[in-house]
């Protein structure tokens, strides 16, 4: 089975050697390779799998016959910045996949509004969204949409929802022609629609941002929309997760000061609200766990990540809850996911991941309770050599709890520290799991601190959006406080700290040594923003209306005084730390003029720096040789300024 996968990956140009030549140390090259098979989805009849392949840094798809694991079809987008986005099974013979734009390895993939479908042998390809023009009508403009239902009782259509002028509108979409037919429109803006198991629209939600009100509407016996319940959004947050199994109630996530946060059952008959699960922190729901019924799935639990993954079941005695617990016991200390149940209920997929396991996929036989190994991601990485990632938390200077992760070199309690800052910054978060850069740094003797500073994702809207315009200020203070916490806890020496990051992380690295010139011995900025003005004048972000709005709302990028206050370029005279710049000359997201301006400012004050520029790279390096060279030079730089070899 595995031999067939390896042969196919060789055919499409993917390296498959399993281990580094150095038996004591995993090579930089092995850490820096992109993953081969990174996700696997099982067909409804259990006869095929659809796998994502990312060995070139861009996601592609491969269809395998599960009986012999021979590849049947390969799907790829040819555009330089294009890759496969979301994907899945429509039925046993047909799959869907969306198109994403990604301008570099460090970029967050952006949805384009395009969705395609084809049979698993490659036949009958079709563009489903946006709708193509016909009879003199132009093509529909791409817009955000979501699949609501695969409509198991209809072999030719699926149910989607898209937002027309802010109103959620459901369409029945032909999976072969791309033609769509309007089914229902929400009576209120800024919300969504919920369908029952037959595909009938039953519930609508909406919100008035100015009045701070949230509404739920339901269809009455006559098929008319009727206001069901109104909530004060200032005091109560509400998110409808799905209809209950009996389709006579809603399962909602809600919180208010009186009853706290939790999962509730809201009955449609009498509007009564019953809490079925308490949630004692602000970690967002990462996964809804169901009973595996493909037609009428019942929500039986949720998964969150306040630090490690936490799974809560509404009824621990439920058979599927027991199945989940049994699998978790079989793979202790790992995040186990059970998904893609077959229509006959006999099989499902199991994925197993952790900080020291990049990922393994199994086929689960529900009758025998046996798992069959299918494929391992990053098979060349020796799991036994990886270091554990530990969740941490501390209190910021204003009292806000900040969370993150610490990866220490195996067997060490103290080491030179690299504060590794994630990009984004808004909505992105560091997660518990395998992180190749953190593991590489730890393997070379460095402690790695990753911080979900305010503005990061994973802790609700207020944690993210309240941090707008706090770049270089409160958000930077969280990183400073994290560093001081690590020193105080004895994880590192105060003279052995470097700050490093890419994109926004690069911005934070330079602002860190501006605001705290005596705290960090060095800073590594990778494709970083050093003058916010460049983002307004040259970045592809500013080319769209939404991008300009984001620059205004989040970065206050059109306020000259703010830009000067929060850009490292204007404060080069405050920097004492050693600086290393890494950039791609073709970066459209964070143009290289950011680096040129910063270097010019450093030249003016006589402050030295090191530089690595690759002329044909963009927002991060795709080429493996360039990625290896980046870390070779980073380790030489780190050794010079906070060294690990003497530790």
C-alpha positions as CSV (number, residue, x, y, z in Angstrom):
1,X,0.0,0.0,0.0
2,X,2.6,2.5,1.1
3,X,4.9,1.5,-1.8
4,X,2.2,2.6,-4.3
5,X,2.0,6.0,-2.7
6,X,5.8,6.4,-2.7
7,X,5.9,5.5,-6.4
8,X,3.3,8.0,-7.3
9,X,4.9,10.8,-5.3
10,X,8.2,10.1,-7.2
11,X,6.3,10.4,-10.5
12,X,5.0,13.8,-9.7
13,X,8.4,15.0,-8.4
14,X,8.1,14.7,-4.7
15,X,11.2,13.6,-2.7
16,X,10.5,10.5,-0.6
17,X,13.7,9.6,1.3
18,X,12.7,8.7,4.8
19,X,15.5,9.8,7.2
20,X,18.4,12.2,7.4
21,X,21.9,10.8,6.8
22,X,22.9,12.2,10.2
23,X,21.5,9.6,12.7
24,X,21.8,12.0,15.7
25,X,20.2,15.1,14.2
26,X,17.4,15.6,11.7
27,X,18.7,17.7,8.9
28,X,17.6,21.3,8.2
29,X,16.5,20.0,4.7
30,X,14.2,17.4,6.3
31,X,12.6,20.0,8.6
32,X,12.2,22.4,5.8
33,X,10.6,20.1,3.2
34,X,6.9,20.7,2.6
35,X,4.6,17.9,3.6
36,X,3.7,15.2,1.1
37,X,0.2,13.9,2.0
38,X,-1.2,16.2,4.6
39,X,-4.9,15.3,4.8
40,X,-7.1,12.3,3.7
41,X,-10.8,12.2,3.1
42,X,-12.9,9.0,2.7
43,X,-15.6,8.6,0.1
44,X,-19.2,7.9,1.3
45,X,-19.0,4.3,0.0
46,X,-15.5,3.7,1.6
47,X,-13.9,2.7,-1.7
48,X,-11.7,5.8,-2.4
49,X,-9.7,8.4,-0.6
50,X,-9.1,12.0,-1.6
51,X,-5.7,13.2,-0.4
52,X,-4.1,16.7,-0.3
53,X,-0.5,16.8,-1.4
54,X,1.6,19.9,-0.5
55,X,5.2,18.8,-1.3
56,X,5.8,21.9,-3.5
57,X,4.3,24.3,-0.9
58,X,1.0,24.5,-2.8
59,X,-1.9,22.1,-2.2
60,X,-2.9,19.6,-4.9
61,X,-5.3,16.7,-4.8
62,X,-4.9,13.0,-5.6
63,X,-7.6,10.4,-5.8
64,X,-6.6,6.9,-4.6
65,X,-8.4,3.6,-4.9
66,X,-8.5,2.3,-1.3
67,X,-8.3,-1.3,-2.3
68,X,-4.8,-1.1,-3.7
69,X,-3.9,2.5,-3.0
70,X,-3.2,3.2,-6.7
71,X,-3.7,6.8,-7.8
72,X,-6.6,7.4,-10.1
73,X,-6.5,11.1,-10.8
74,X,-4.5,14.2,-10.0
75,X,-5.8,17.8,-9.6
76,X,-3.7,21.0,-9.7
77,X,-4.0,24.7,-10.5
78,X,-1.3,26.0,-12.8
79,X,-1.3,29.6,-11.7
80,X,1.8,30.8,-9.8
81,X,-0.2,32.0,-6.8
82,X,-3.0,29.4,-7.1
83,X,-3.7,26.2,-5.1
84,X,-6.5,23.9,-4.1
85,X,-8.4,25.2,-1.1
86,X,-11.3,23.3,0.5
87,X,-12.3,20.0,-1.0
88,X,-14.5,17.0,-0.4
89,X,-16.9,14.4,-1.7
90,X,-20.2,15.3,-3.3
91,X,-21.1,11.6,-3.8
92,X,-19.2,8.4,-4.4
93,X,-18.2,9.4,-7.9
94,X,-17.8,13.2,-7.8
95,X,-15.7,15.6,-5.8
96,X,-15.6,19.4,-5.3
97,X,-12.6,21.7,-4.7
98,X,-12.1,25.5,-4.4
99,X,-9.4,27.8,-5.6
100,X,-7.3,29.8,-3.2
101,X,-4.7,32.5,-3.8
102,X,-1.5,32.2,-1.9
103,X,1.3,34.7,-2.6
104,X,4.0,32.8,-0.7
105,X,4.6,30.2,2.0
106,X,4.1,32.7,4.8
107,X,0.8,34.1,3.3
108,X,-2.6,33.0,4.7
109,X,-4.4,31.5,1.7
110,X,-7.3,33.6,0.5
111,X,-10.5,32.3,-0.8
112,X,-11.3,33.4,-4.4
113,X,-15.0,32.5,-4.6
114,X,-14.3,29.8,-7.2
115,X,-15.4,26.2,-6.9
116,X,-15.1,23.3,-9.3
117,X,-16.2,19.7,-9.5
118,X,-15.3,16.6,-11.5
119,X,-15.7,12.9,-11.4
120,X,-12.9,10.9,-9.6
121,X,-11.6,9.7,-13.0
122,X,-11.3,13.3,-14.2
123,X,-14.3,13.3,-16.4
124,X,-17.1,15.9,-16.6
125,X,-15.1,18.8,-15.1
126,X,-17.2,21.9,-14.3
127,X,-17.0,25.3,-12.8
128,X,-19.7,25.5,-10.2
129,X,-19.0,29.0,-8.7
130,X,-19.2,31.7,-9.7
131,X,-21.9,30.9,-12.3
132,X,-20.7,31.2,-15.8
133,X,-22.5,33.5,-18.2
134,X,-24.7,32.3,-21.0
135,X,-26.8,33.8,-23.8
136,X,-25.1,37.1,-23.7
137,X,-25.1,37.3,-19.9
138,X,-21.7,38.0,-18.2
139,X,-20.1,35.7,-15.7
140,X,-21.2,36.2,-12.2
141,X,-18.8,38.1,-10.0
142,X,-17.0,35.9,-7.5
143,X,-18.3,36.1,-3.9
144,X,-18.0,34.2,-0.6
145,X,-20.3,31.1,-0.3
146,X,-20.6,28.0,1.9
147,X,-21.9,24.5,1.2
148,X,-25.0,23.9,3.4
149,X,-26.0,20.3,2.4
150,X,-25.0,17.6,0.0
151,X,-28.7,16.8,-0.5
152,X,-28.5,13.0,-0.2
153,X,-31.9,12.8,-1.8
154,X,-30.8,14.6,-4.9
155,X,-28.0,13.2,-7.2
156,X,-27.5,16.3,-9.2
157,X,-27.6,19.2,-6.7
158,X,-26.1,20.5,-3.5
159,X,-27.4,23.4,-1.3
160,X,-25.2,26.4,-0.9
161,X,-25.6,29.8,0.7
162,X,-24.1,33.1,-0.5
163,X,-24.5,36.6,0.7
164,X,-26.4,38.9,-1.7
165,X,-26.1,42.5,-0.4
166,X,-25.6,41.2,3.1
167,X,-28.6,38.8,3.1
168,X,-27.9,35.1,3.3
169,X,-29.5,33.5,0.2
170,X,-29.7,29.7,-0.4
171,X,-29.4,28.2,-3.8
172,X,-29.8,24.7,-5.2
173,X,-26.6,24.3,-7.3
174,X,-26.3,21.7,-10.2
175,X,-23.0,19.8,-9.7
176,X,-22.6,19.1,-13.4
177,X,-23.6,22.4,-15.0
178,X,-23.0,25.0,-12.3
179,X,-26.5,26.4,-12.8
180,X,-28.1,27.5,-9.6
181,X,-31.7,28.1,-8.5
182,X,-32.7,30.5,-5.7
183,X,-34.4,28.6,-2.8
184,X,-34.7,31.1,0.1
185,X,-33.5,34.5,1.3
186,X,-32.9,35.5,4.9
187,X,-35.3,38.2,6.2
188,X,-32.4,39.9,8.0
189,X,-28.8,40.9,7.2
190,X,-25.5,39.8,8.7
191,X,-26.4,36.3,9.5
192,X,-27.0,32.8,8.0
193,X,-29.5,30.1,7.1
194,X,-30.0,26.6,8.6
195,X,-31.5,23.7,6.7
196,X,-32.9,20.5,8.0
197,X,-31.9,17.0,6.9
198,X,-34.1,17.2,3.7
199,X,-32.5,20.5,2.6
200,X,-35.5,22.6,3.6
201,X,-34.5,26.0,5.1
202,X,-35.9,26.3,8.6
203,X,-34.0,28.9,10.5
204,X,-32.4,32.3,9.8
205,X,-30.2,34.4,12.0
206,X,-29.1,38.0,11.7
207,X,-27.6,40.9,13.5
208,X,-27.9,44.7,13.6
209,X,-24.4,46.0,14.4
210,X,-25.5,49.5,15.2
211,X,-28.4,48.6,17.5
212,X,-26.4,45.6,18.8
213,X,-29.2,43.2,18.4
214,X,-29.2,39.5,17.3
215,X,-32.3,37.8,15.9
216,X,-33.5,34.3,15.2
217,X,-36.3,33.7,12.6
218,X,-38.1,30.5,11.9
219,X,-40.5,29.4,9.2
220,X,-44.1,29.0,10.3
221,X,-46.7,26.5,9.1
222,X,-47.4,28.8,6.1
223,X,-43.8,29.0,5.1
224,X,-43.5,32.6,6.2
225,X,-40.6,34.0,8.2
226,X,-41.5,34.7,11.8
227,X,-39.4,36.4,14.5
228,X,-38.6,33.7,17.0
229,X,-36.3,35.4,19.5
230,X,-34.3,38.6,19.9
231,X,-31.1,39.0,21.9
232,X,-29.3,42.0,23.3
233,X,-25.8,41.5,21.6
234,X,-24.2,43.9,24.2
235,X,-24.8,41.4,26.9
236,X,-25.4,38.1,25.2
237,X,-23.4,36.4,22.5
238,X,-25.2,33.7,20.4
239,X,-24.1,31.4,17.7
240,X,-26.5,28.8,16.3
241,X,-24.5,25.6,15.7
242,X,-27.2,23.4,14.1
243,X,-30.6,21.9,14.4
244,X,-31.1,19.2,17.1
245,X,-31.4,15.5,16.0
246,X,-35.2,15.8,16.3
247,X,-35.2,19.0,14.3
248,X,-37.5,20.6,16.9
249,X,-34.7,22.5,18.7
250,X,-31.6,24.5,18.0
251,X,-28.2,23.7,19.5
252,X,-26.6,27.1,20.3
253,X,-23.4,28.4,21.8
254,X,-24.2,31.4,24.1
255,X,-22.8,33.4,27.0
256,X,-24.0,36.1,29.2
257,X,-23.1,37.4,32.7
258,X,-26.0,35.5,34.4
259,X,-25.7,32.0,33.1
260,X,-22.1,32.0,31.8
261,X,-20.8,30.4,28.6
262,X,-22.0,27.1,27.3
263,X,-23.9,25.0,24.8
264,X,-27.7,25.2,25.1
265,X,-30.7,23.5,23.6
266,X,-33.2,26.1,22.4
267,X,-36.7,24.5,21.9
268,X,-38.6,25.8,18.9
269,X,-42.0,25.1,20.5
270,X,-41.7,27.1,23.7
271,X,-38.4,29.1,23.4
272,X,-37.0,27.4,26.5
273,X,-33.3,27.4,26.9
274,X,-31.5,24.5,28.6
275,X,-27.8,24.4,29.2
276,X,-26.3,21.0,28.2
277,X,-22.6,21.9,28.6
278,X,-20.7,24.4,30.7
279,X,-17.6,26.1,29.1
280,X,-15.3,27.7,31.6
281,X,-12.9,29.6,29.3
282,X,-12.9,31.7,26.1
283,X,-11.3,29.1,23.8
284,X,-13.3,28.9,20.6
285,X,-14.9,25.7,19.4
286,X,-12.5,24.0,17.0
287,X,-14.7,21.0,16.0
288,X,-18.3,19.8,16.4
289,X,-18.4,16.1,17.2
290,X,-21.4,14.2,15.9
291,X,-22.8,10.7,16.2
292,X,-21.7,9.7,12.7
293,X,-25.2,9.6,11.1
294,X,-24.6,10.9,7.6
295,X,-28.3,11.9,7.1
296,X,-29.3,13.3,10.5
297,X,-26.1,13.9,12.5
298,X,-26.6,14.6,16.2
299,X,-24.2,16.9,17.9
300,X,-22.7,15.0,20.9
301,X,-19.7,17.1,21.9
302,X,-17.2,19.8,21.0
303,X,-13.4,20.2,20.8
304,X,-11.6,23.3,21.9
305,X,-7.9,24.3,22.4
306,X,-7.3,26.5,25.5
307,X,-3.8,24.9,25.6
308,X,-3.9,21.3,24.7
309,X,-6.9,20.0,22.9
310,X,-9.9,19.5,25.2
311,X,-12.9,17.4,24.2
312,X,-16.3,17.7,26.0
313,X,-19.2,15.4,25.5
314,X,-22.8,16.3,26.4
315,X,-23.5,12.7,27.4
316,X,-20.3,10.7,28.1
317,X,-22.4,7.5,28.0
318,X,-23.3,8.0,24.4
319,X,-21.9,5.1,22.2
320,X,-20.0,7.5,20.0
321,X,-18.6,9.3,22.9
322,X,-17.3,6.0,24.2
323,X,-15.8,5.3,20.8
324,X,-14.0,8.6,20.8
325,X,-12.6,8.0,24.3
326,X,-11.4,4.5,23.3
327,X,-9.5,5.9,20.4
328,X,-8.0,8.6,22.6
329,X,-6.8,6.0,25.0
330,X,-5.3,4.0,22.1
331,X,-3.3,7.2,21.2
332,X,-2.5,8.8,24.5
333,X,-1.3,12.4,24.5
334,X,-2.4,13.0,20.9
335,X,-5.3,14.8,19.2
336,X,-7.6,12.2,17.7
337,X,-10.2,13.1,15.2
338,X,-12.9,10.7,13.9
339,X,-14.5,11.8,10.7
340,X,-15.9,10.9,7.2
341,X,-18.3,8.1,8.3
342,X,-19.4,5.9,5.4
343,X,-23.0,5.8,4.4
344,X,-23.3,2.2,5.6
345,X,-21.9,3.2,9.0
346,X,-19.2,0.6,8.9
347,X,-16.1,2.7,8.4
348,X,-14.6,6.1,9.2
349,X,-11.3,8.0,9.0
350,X,-9.1,8.6,12.0
351,X,-6.4,11.2,12.1
352,X,-3.9,11.3,14.9
353,X,-1.6,14.3,15.5
354,X,0.5,15.8,18.3
355,X,3.5,18.1,19.0
356,X,5.8,15.1,18.3
357,X,3.6,13.5,15.5
358,X,3.1,15.6,12.4
359,X,0.1,13.3,11.5
360,X,-1.0,9.7,10.8
361,X,-4.2,8.6,9.1
362,X,-6.0,5.3,9.8
363,X,-9.1,3.6,8.4
364,X,-11.4,2.6,11.4
365,X,-13.6,-0.4,11.3
366,X,-16.6,0.4,13.6
367,X,-17.6,-3.2,13.9
368,X,-14.3,-4.7,14.9
369,X,-12.9,-1.5,16.5
370,X,-9.7,-2.1,14.5
371,X,-7.7,0.7,12.9
372,X,-5.7,0.1,9.7
373,X,-2.7,2.4,9.0
374,X,-3.0,4.3,5.7
375,X,-0.4,7.0,5.5
376,X,2.0,9.1,7.7
377,X,2.7,12.7,7.0
378,X,6.4,13.8,6.9
379,X,7.5,10.1,7.1
380,X,11.2,11.2,7.0
381,X,10.9,12.9,10.4
382,X,12.0,10.7,13.2
383,X,9.2,11.2,15.8
384,X,11.4,10.1,18.7
385,X,13.8,13.0,18.2
386,X,11.1,15.7,18.5
387,X,10.7,17.9,21.6
388,X,7.4,18.3,23.5
389,X,5.5,21.6,23.2
390,X,4.1,22.8,26.5
391,X,1.1,25.2,26.8
392,X,1.9,28.3,28.9
393,X,0.0,31.3,30.2
394,X,0.8,34.4,32.1
395,X,-0.8,37.7,33.1
396,X,0.0,40.7,30.9
397,X,0.8,44.1,32.5
398,X,-2.9,45.1,32.2
399,X,-4.2,41.9,33.8
400,X,-5.2,40.1,30.6
401,X,-4.4,36.4,30.5
402,X,-2.1,35.6,27.5
403,X,-1.5,32.1,26.3
404,X,1.1,30.4,24.2
405,X,3.5,27.5,23.9
406,X,7.1,26.7,24.9
407,X,9.3,24.1,23.2
408,X,12.5,23.4,25.0
409,X,15.4,21.3,23.7
410,X,15.0,17.7,24.8
411,X,16.4,17.2,28.3
412,X,17.0,20.9,29.0
413,X,15.3,23.2,31.5
414,X,17.1,26.3,30.4
415,X,18.5,27.4,27.0
416,X,19.0,30.5,24.9
417,X,15.5,31.6,23.8
418,X,14.0,32.5,20.5
419,X,10.7,34.4,20.8
420,X,9.0,33.2,17.6
421,X,6.2,35.5,16.6
422,X,3.4,34.3,14.3
423,X,2.2,36.4,11.4
424,X,-1.2,37.6,10.5
425,X,-1.6,39.1,13.0
426,X,-5.3,39.2,13.4
427,X,-7.2,35.9,13.6
428,X,-4.1,33.8,13.2
429,X,-2.9,31.7,16.2
430,X,-0.1,29.4,17.2
431,X,-1.6,25.9,18.0
432,X,-0.5,22.9,19.9
433,X,1.0,20.4,17.4
434,X,3.9,19.8,15.2
435,X,5.7,23.0,14.2
436,X,8.7,22.4,11.9
437,X,10.4,25.7,12.7
438,X,10.0,25.4,16.5
439,X,11.2,21.8,16.3
440,X,14.2,22.8,14.2
441,X,15.2,25.6,16.6
442,X,14.8,23.3,19.6
443,X,16.8,20.5,18.0
444,X,19.7,23.0,17.7
445,X,19.6,23.9,21.4
446,X,17.2,26.9,21.5
447,X,14.1,27.2,23.6
448,X,11.2,28.5,21.5
449,X,8.4,30.7,22.9
450,X,5.3,31.2,20.8
451,X,2.7,33.7,22.0
452,X,-0.9,34.2,21.1
453,X,-0.8,37.9,21.8
454,X,-4.0,40.0,21.8
455,X,-5.4,40.1,18.2
456,X,-4.7,36.5,17.7
457,X,-7.4,34.0,16.8
458,X,-8.9,31.3,18.9
459,X,-10.4,33.3,21.7
460,X,-13.4,35.0,20.3
461,X,-14.2,38.2,18.4
462,X,-13.4,40.6,21.2
463,X,-9.9,39.2,21.8
464,X,-9.2,39.7,18.1
465,X,-11.0,42.9,17.1
466,X,-10.5,44.9,20.3
467,X,-6.8,44.7,19.4
468,X,-7.2,46.7,16.1
469,X,-4.8,49.6,16.0
470,X,-2.7,48.1,18.8
471,X,0.2,47.0,16.6
472,X,3.5,48.2,18.0
473,X,1.8,49.0,21.4
474,X,-0.4,46.7,23.5
475,X,0.2,43.8,21.1
476,X,3.9,44.4,21.4
477,X,3.7,44.7,25.2
478,X,2.3,41.1,25.3
479,X,5.5,39.9,23.6
480,X,7.6,41.8,26.0
481,X,5.7,40.5,29.0
482,X,6.1,36.9,27.6
483,X,9.8,37.3,27.3
484,X,10.1,38.7,30.9
485,X,7.9,35.8,32.1
486,X,10.2,33.2,30.5
487,X,13.3,34.9,32.1
488,X,11.6,35.0,35.5
489,X,10.6,31.4,35.2
490,X,14.2,30.4,34.6
491,X,13.7,29.1,31.1
492,X,16.5,31.4,29.8
493,X,19.1,33.9,30.8
494,X,18.3,37.6,30.3
495,X,21.3,37.9,28.0
496,X,20.3,35.0,25.7
497,X,17.1,36.2,23.9
498,X,16.4,36.8,20.3
499,X,13.1,37.8,18.7
500,X,12.2,36.3,15.3
501,X,9.2,36.2,13.0
502,X,7.8,36.4,9.5
503,X,5.4,39.0,7.9
504,X,3.7,40.6,11.0
505,X,6.2,38.6,13.0
506,X,9.0,40.4,11.2
507,X,7.3,43.7,12.1
508,X,7.1,42.7,15.7
509,X,10.8,41.6,15.7
510,X,12.0,45.0,14.7
511,X,9.4,46.9,16.9
512,X,10.5,44.7,19.8
513,X,14.1,45.9,19.6
514,X,12.9,49.5,19.1
515,X,10.6,49.5,22.2
516,X,12.9,47.3,24.3
517,X,16.4,48.0,23.2
518,X,18.0,46.2,26.2
519,X,15.8,43.1,26.3
520,X,16.8,41.3,23.1
521,X,20.3,40.6,21.9
522,X,19.2,40.1,18.3
523,X,16.2,40.3,15.9
524,X,15.5,38.3,12.8
525,X,12.9,39.9,10.5
526,X,11.5,37.8,7.7
527,X,9.5,39.6,5.0
528,X,8.5,42.1,7.7
529,X,6.6,45.4,7.6
530,X,9.0,48.1,8.8
531,X,7.2,51.1,7.3
532,X,3.4,50.9,7.3
533,X,3.4,53.5,4.6
534,X,4.8,51.0,2.1
535,X,1.8,48.8,2.7
536,X,-0.5,51.6,1.6
537,X,1.5,52.6,-1.5
538,X,2.9,49.3,-2.8
539,X,1.3,46.2,-1.2
540,X,-1.3,44.1,-3.0
541,X,-3.4,44.4,0.1
542,X,-4.2,48.0,-0.9
543,X,-5.4,47.0,-4.4
544,X,-8.8,45.8,-3.1
545,X,-11.5,47.7,-1.2
546,X,-11.5,45.1,1.6
547,X,-7.7,45.4,1.8
548,X,-7.8,49.1,2.1
549,X,-10.5,48.8,4.7
550,X,-8.4,46.4,6.7
551,X,-5.4,48.7,6.5
552,X,-7.6,51.5,7.8
553,X,-9.4,49.6,10.5
554,X,-6.6,47.4,11.8
555,X,-3.4,49.3,11.1
556,X,-4.7,52.9,11.0
557,X,-2.4,53.1,8.0
558,X,-3.8,56.4,6.6
559,X,-2.9,58.4,9.7
560,X,0.5,59.8,9.2
561,X,1.2,60.4,12.9
562,X,0.2,56.8,13.8
563,X,2.3,55.4,11.0
564,X,5.4,57.2,12.2
565,X,4.8,56.2,15.8
566,X,4.3,52.5,15.0
567,X,6.8,51.9,12.2
568,X,10.4,50.7,13.1
569,X,11.7,52.7,10.2
570,X,11.3,56.0,12.1
571,X,13.0,54.7,15.2
572,X,16.2,53.2,14.0
573,X,18.2,55.3,16.4
574,X,16.8,53.4,19.4
575,X,18.0,50.0,18.2
576,X,20.9,48.3,20.0
577,X,20.4,44.6,19.0
578,X,21.9,42.8,16.1
579,X,19.6,42.7,13.1
580,X,19.2,40.0,10.3
581,X,16.9,40.8,7.4
582,X,15.4,38.0,5.2
583,X,13.2,38.9,2.2
584,X,12.0,37.8,-1.2
585,X,12.5,40.5,-3.9
586,X,9.2,39.6,-5.5
587,X,7.1,39.9,-2.4
588,X,3.7,41.5,-3.3
589,X,2.2,41.2,0.2
590,X,5.0,43.0,2.1
591,X,7.1,44.7,-0.6
592,X,10.9,44.6,-0.2
593,X,11.0,48.4,0.0
594,X,10.1,47.8,3.6
595,X,13.6,46.3,4.1
596,X,15.3,48.8,1.9
597,X,13.9,51.7,3.9
598,X,14.7,50.1,7.2
599,X,18.3,49.5,6.1
600,X,18.7,53.0,4.9
601,X,17.5,54.3,8.3
602,X,20.1,51.9,10.0
603,X,22.8,53.1,7.7
604,X,22.1,56.7,8.7
605,X,22.7,55.9,12.4
606,X,25.6,53.6,11.7
607,X,24.0,50.4,12.9
608,X,25.2,47.2,11.1
609,X,22.9,44.4,9.9
610,X,23.0,41.2,7.9
611,X,20.9,40.4,4.9
612,X,19.6,37.5,2.9
613,X,17.6,38.3,-0.3
614,X,16.4,35.9,-2.9
615,X,15.5,37.6,-6.3
616,X,12.8,35.1,-7.4
617,X,11.1,34.5,-4.1
618,X,8.0,36.3,-2.7
619,X,6.3,36.3,0.7
620,X,8.5,33.5,2.2
621,X,10.8,31.1,0.3
622,X,9.4,28.2,-1.7
623,X,12.6,26.8,-3.0
624,X,14.0,24.1,-0.7
625,X,17.7,25.2,-1.2
626,X,16.7,28.8,-0.2
627,X,14.8,27.6,2.8
628,X,17.8,25.5,4.0
629,X,20.2,28.4,3.4
630,X,17.9,30.7,5.4
631,X,18.2,28.5,8.4
632,X,21.9,27.8,8.0
633,X,22.5,31.6,8.1
634,X,20.0,32.1,10.9
635,X,21.8,29.5,13.1
636,X,25.2,31.2,12.4
637,X,23.6,34.5,13.4
638,X,22.0,33.1,16.5
639,X,25.2,31.3,17.6
640,X,27.1,34.6,17.2
641,X,24.7,36.6,19.4
642,X,23.0,34.2,21.9
643,X,24.8,30.9,21.0
644,X,23.6,27.4,22.0
645,X,26.7,25.3,21.6
646,X,28.2,26.4,24.9
647,X,25.0,25.8,26.8
